[in-house]
């Protein structure tokens, strides 16, 4: 993206953001921009990291299900509803 185009987009975004009064939406924008400004990589929080670590351990222990077995379980559940 050219610098001029980026600057124009920034100006448009600034104007639009100034017109927004929805605090929840503004907080969501802040989270989004914080993650980009701080680092181009998403940073996992502790809960997310713990879940990933647990999933990796389950995989290493062979605690997995095939896609076919999950599909069969879902089909069975849907038929019972």
Secondary structure by P-SEA (a helix, b strand, c coil): ccaaaaaaaaaaaaaaaaacccaaaaaaaaaaaaaaaaccbbbbcaaaaaaaaaaaaaaaacccccaaaaaaaaaaaaaac
